[in-house]
Amino acid sequence: MKPLTLIGEKINYSIPRIGKMLDAGDLDGVCGVARMQEERGADYLDVNVGPHPPVVMRDVVRAVQAAVSVPLCIDSADPAVLEAGADEYEAHRKPGTRGPILNSAVESNADRVLALKSRFDCRVVLLVSERLEGGVLRRNVLPEEMIGTARRLFAKARGAGFGPDEILVDPGTPSISSDLDGLANAVLDAIAGLRADAELRGCHLVVGVSNFTAGLPKPARLPLENAFLTLAVRNGLDTVIGDPSKEYRILDPGDESLVWLERILAGAGSQRLEALASNPLYRGGVRDGREGPD
């Protein structure tokens, strides 16, 4: 099995410690987190400044880029913030360093995000957890909806000049702690369908693995993240946004954590939560109540 490409998730405004750093303009602290992730093997570093304006993304990209050698994944729902980050990255790009990943394009902003390819040597994440229908973004809950959205965005990205290898497709990652409707199953099925789809040949598949265990007790998080990754990699996943300090690994068949997750995924409605709560790792921990990365 090819090793997973790891995008370090830790420079993200949603993490309370990082949010405080960004609010205070503590770029030295942010750069310390960047160096830690590089030292622990991250292939890219995600940079998400949350609600801050484009100038803050510029400042953070400039500082982090000077502190590490790995390329960046510039992360925002605002195309203007993505553009500012890409512009700053290109202005200070080190010789031989890959261009950034822009995270992400959805159907509502795809034209603006994908047009940045004409100015920058970049890759792009296509987020296919929602679709534009009648001018309204709607959540994709079926694998077929995710795959259909991916086909449309992939064709747009190719038309904008992105090669297949420069495109990463993200079906979204639900939190298993509140997934009564089987969205995690749909995501896993979508990963298999995306990998097998001839129209999407050559693209990469990515998920944010910490989202899967958001809100769970800490002892339960890594075992279930590894179980989810095991199933996702089996279906074709090759890239993960995660925490480089964690020991991600592919589990052997019959591993207790994998059996635990398979039992959860086999349930319906409240049965899923009952299976989740049946494990001592869940019962013995303290729920952290947060969303996204640790």
N, C-alpha and C positions, 0 to 999 in steps of 0.2 A: 504494500500500500504506500502511495506517495504521502509524505508528511503534509499535514495541514499547514496552509499559510495562516499565520497568526497576526491579526491586527490588534494591537494593544488598546484596551478600552478605557484606561484609567484617567485620561485628561478629558473629563466630561463634567459639565456643569451640574448634572443631576446627582453626582456624588457630593455629599455635603462638604467634605473637606476641600474638594477642588472648587466647588462653588464659592466657598469663602475666599480661597486664594484669588479666584478670578474677580470677585467683587472688590477685593482689596488691591488688585493690581500686583499681586505677589508673583512675578514672573520667575524669580529664583526658585520658589517652591514648586511651581509648575515644571520647571526644567529638571528639578530633582526627581520628580515622578517620571519624566520622560527618560532620563538616564537609567533609572531603575528598570523600566520596561525593556529598554534596549539591552541592558546587561542580562536580562532573563530570557532573551531570545525572540522578542517581537520582530516581525518582518516589516511591519508598518506601525505607526502610532496614530490613533484616532485623536482628532482635536475638535471638541465641541464646546463652544463658549456660551451655549444656552441663549438667553434673551439679549445678550450684549450685542452692540452694533458692529458693523463691518470693521471699524477701526480697531476694536479689541481683537478680532480674529487676526488682523494684520500683525498686531503687536505680539500675540501669542505664537503665531507661525514663525515670525522672525526670530523670536527668542528660542523656541524649541528647535528650529532648524539649525541654529548655531550650536546647540548643546548636544545633538546626536547626529549619527550618520545615516540612520534608516529613513526612508521616505515617510511622508505623512498622508493620512486619510482625513481630508477636510470635511467636517460633518456639520450640516445645518439644513433645516427645512427652508431657509431663505436663500434664494439664488444669489442675492446681492452679497451675502456673507460668504458663500462659496466662491464667488468671483474675486472678492477681496483677498481671501486666503490663497487662491491659486495664483493671483497676481503677485502677492508678496513672496510666495514660494518660488515662483519663476525668477523673480528679481534677485534672489539670494541662493539659487540652486547650485549645489556643489557639483563639480565635474564628475560624471559617471553615475550620478544618483538618478534613480527612476523618477518620473513625474508623479504627482500626487494622485490619489483616488478622491473623486468627488462623491460624497455620500449625503444626499442621494437624489435621484430623479424619480418623481411620481408622475402620473398622467396629467396632473393639474399644472405642474411646472416644468415638464420635460423639455419643451421647446427652448426655454431660457437656459436650463442647465446644460443640455446637450450642445447648444450653440457655443459653449465655452471651448469646445474642442478646436474651433477655428483659431483660437488664440493660444491655447496651452497644450502641451504634451501631457495628457492626463488619461486616467482610467475613470470609470463611472460605476456606481452602484445603482441598479434599477430596483426600486422598492415596489413589489407587486402584491402587497397585502391589501391594496385598495385599487379601485378602478374609477374612471370618470364615466358617468352615465347620466345623460341628460343634463350635463353641466354641473352635476353633483358628485362628489367623491363618495363611493359606497365601499363598505368593507367586503373583501373577498373571503368567503367562508368555505368554498369548495375548491378542490385542486384544479378543476377545469377553469374556474375563474382566475386563479393565480397564473396558470399557464397561458390563458388567453391574453391577460394583461402583459405578461412577459413577452409574448410574441409581438404585440403591438409596439412595446417600448424598445425591444431589441431591433426591430426593423427601423424605428426612428433613429436609434443610436448608430446603426450601420450607415444610414443615410447621412448622418452628421459627421461621419468620418472615423468612428470608433471601430477598431478591428475586434473580432470575436474575443480574442484574448484580453482585450482592454475592458470587457464588460463583465460585471459581477451582478448576478440576480439574487435578490433577497426576498424570500416569500414571507418574511416577518416571523417573529417567534412569540407565541403567547405564553403567559405565565401558567404553569400547570396547576398552581394553587387555586385558580379561578376558572379553569377550563372545563365547564360542565357540558359544553356542546361538541367536544371532540375536535377543536381547531388544531391541536397539536398533531392529531392523526392526519388531518388534511394537509398540514405543512409537510409532514414526512412523505405522504403520498405525492405531494406536489414536487418535492425534491427529486423523487424517482422519475416523475413525468417530465420535469424540466431537463434532467440529464439525458433522457431517452429521446427527446424531441429533436427531429432532424432540422427544424427551423432555427434551433438555438445552439446548434453544434459549435463547440469551441469556447463557449462562455464558461465563466466560473460561477459557483454557487456558494453563497455566504449566509450565515445566520449570526445574530448576537446571542451567544449562549447564556449569558447571565440573565437575560430577560426571562428565560425558561423557568428559573427558580426564584424570581422576584417575590419577596415577601415570606419565603420559607425560612425555617430555623437554619442557622448556619451549618450545623452538622449534616443537614440533608442536602445542601446545595451542590457541592462538588460531586457526590455520588450520582445524583440525578442528572447533573450536567454531563458527566461522562457517559451515562446510559443514553441520554438523548443524542450526544455526538456519535456514539457507536451506531445507533440506528440511522442517523442522518448520513454518516460517511458510507455506510453500507448502501444507501440509496443514491450516493453520488456527490455529497458535499465535499468541497475541497478547501474552503476558507472559513475562518471563524473570527468573529470579533469577541475577544475575551480578555481574561486577566493573565498576563504572563507569569505571575507569581504562583498560579495554580498548576497542579500536576494533571493536565488533561491527558487522557489515555483512552484507547479503544479496549473495551472490556471483552473478556472471553465469553462465549455462550454459557449460560448457566450462572454467570456472576450474579450475586445477590442483588446488586443495584439494578442490573439489567432486568432481572425477573420482577423486581419491584415496579419498575416503570412499565414493563409489558402488562402487568396486572392492572395498573392505572389506566393504560390506554385501551384495555379490553372492556372497561366498564362504561356505563352510560349514566349521565346525569350525576346524582349524588353518590352513586357507586364509585365514581372516580375519586371523589374527596375521601370517601371511606377507605379506599385502597391506599391513598396517599398518607392518611393519618394512621394507618395500621403499623407502620414501620417504627421501630424504636428510635431511629435517627430523627424522625419527625416529632415523636412524642416527648423525647428528652431534651429538645432544644427550645430556644426562645425565638419566636418569630421576629424578624427584623423590620417588617412593615414597609420596606422601601422598594421602589421599582428600579429596574435597570442594574447597572454595575454595582459591585460592592464599594 
